[in-house]
Amino acid sequence: MEKEAKDVFFVEISQSAEIKKDILEILKDIVMDLQRFEKFRETRKDKIEHIAKLGKVMKELNKLLPALKNALPEAKIKLLKIKKPENLPEKKKAAKVEVKTKKKKHKKEPKKEKAKPVSELERLQSELSEIENKLKGLR
């Protein structure tokens, strides 16, 4: 034990407030990066779910398509090729049309949330707020 106590020594750090401030700012950046990564993971998860859902819809459409073809009457369709007049310019600007729609106000039903543990994103947000509070105290 005495040998361990003899080996301990201390180093003085000049401008410790500046170093603390720099470390807290770096921690803040890290937490913000982790938050962005969590949002990315959630977006990627949503994308995968949407792709799976689209696949199911496409399978269902492929099953229903033959029935639709059988239900429609037979018709001979002739494909016409329309030639572009030579006197028209290459790029023609389309006129802008404003369409006014009334937005319906829907009452959103409160979603039933399961009692789940704090997500990684929420934990990171709380850490970020703590770091920002410490930074404000140092300034």
C-alpha positions in Angstrom: 0.0 0.0 0.0 2.8 2.4 0.8 4.4 1.8 -2.5 1.2 2.7 -4.3 0.8 5.9 -2.3 4.4 6.9 -3.2 3.8 6.4 -7.0 0.8 8.8 -7.1 1.6 12.3 -8.3 -0.4 15.3 -9.5 -0.1 17.5 -12.5 -1.3 21.1 -12.5 -3.3 22.1 -15.5 -3.2 25.8 -16.4 -6.4 27.3 -17.9 -8.5 24.5 -16.5 -11.8 26.4 -17.2 -10.9 26.7 -20.9 -10.0 23.0 -21.1 -13.3 22.1 -19.3 -15.2 24.3 -21.8 -13.5 22.7 -24.8 -14.2 19.2 -23.5 -17.8 20.0 -22.9 -18.2 21.4 -26.4 -16.6 18.3 -27.8 -19.0 16.1 -25.8 -21.9 18.3 -27.1 -20.8 17.6 -30.7 -20.5 13.9 -30.0 -24.0 13.7 -28.4 -25.4 15.7 -31.4 -23.7 13.2 -33.8 -25.2 10.3 -31.8 -28.6 11.9 -32.1 -28.3 12.2 -35.8 -27.2 8.6 -36.0 -30.2 7.5 -34.0 -32.5 9.4 -36.4 -30.7 7.8 -39.3 -31.3 4.4 -37.8 -35.0 5.1 -37.3 -35.3 6.4 -40.8 -33.5 3.3 -42.2 -35.9 1.1 -40.1 -38.9 2.9 -41.5 -37.6 2.6 -45.0 -37.2 -1.2 -44.6 -40.7 -1.5 -43.2 -42.1 0.6 -46.1 -40.3 -1.6 -48.7 -41.7 -4.7 -47.1 -45.2 -3.2 -47.1 -44.7 -2.2 -50.8 -43.7 -5.8 -51.6 -46.8 -7.1 -50.1 -49.0 -4.6 -52.0 -47.2 -5.5 -55.2 -47.8 -9.2 -54.7 -51.5 -8.5 -54.1 -51.7 -6.3 -57.2 -50.1 -9.1 -59.3 -52.7 -11.5 -58.1 -55.6 -9.1 -58.9 -54.2 -8.0 -62.3 -55.3 -11.1 -64.3 -58.9 -10.8 -62.9 -58.9 -7.2 -64.0 -57.7 -8.1 -67.5 -60.5 -10.7 -67.7 -63.1 -8.2 -66.6 -62.2 -5.6 -69.2 -63.6 -5.9 -72.7 -61.3 -6.6 -75.6 -60.3 -3.6 -77.6 -57.8 -3.0 -80.4 -55.5 -0.2 -79.5 -53.4 1.4 -82.2 -50.2 3.2 -81.1 -49.8 6.6 -82.8 -46.5 8.4 -83.1 -46.8 12.1 -82.9 -44.1 14.1 -84.6 -42.9 17.3 -83.0 -43.4 20.4 -85.1 -40.2 21.9 -86.3 -41.1 25.5 -85.6 -41.6 25.0 -81.8 -38.7 25.9 -79.6 -36.9 23.1 -77.7 -37.8 24.2 -74.2 -41.2 25.6 -73.6 -42.0 26.9 -70.2 -45.2 25.6 -68.7 -47.6 28.1 -67.3 -47.8 28.0 -63.5 -51.2 27.1 -62.2 -52.1 27.8 -58.6 -54.5 25.4 -57.0 -56.1 26.5 -53.8 -57.3 23.7 -51.6 -59.0 23.9 -48.3 -57.2 22.0 -45.6 -59.5 19.9 -43.5 -58.7 20.0 -39.8 -58.7 16.4 -38.6 -58.8 15.6 -35.0 -56.1 13.2 -34.3 -56.9 10.4 -32.0 -54.5 10.1 -29.2 -52.2 7.2 -29.9 -51.9 4.6 -27.3 -48.3 4.4 -26.3 -46.8 1.4 -24.7 -44.8 1.9 -21.6 -41.4 1.5 -23.1 -38.0 2.3 -21.7 -36.3 5.5 -22.5 -35.0 5.3 -26.1 -31.4 6.0 -27.0 -32.4 9.2 -28.7 -34.2 10.6 -25.6 -31.3 9.6 -23.4 -28.9 11.4 -25.7 -31.1 14.5 -25.7 -31.1 14.6 -21.9 -27.3 14.3 -21.9 -27.0 17.1 -24.4 -29.2 19.4 -22.3 -27.0 18.6 -19.2 -23.8 19.4 -21.2 -25.3 22.7 -22.4 -26.3 23.6 -18.9 -22.7 23.0 -17.7 -21.4 25.1 -20.6 -23.7 28.0 -19.6 -22.3 27.7 -16.1 -18.7 28.1 -17.3 -19.4 31.1 -19.5 
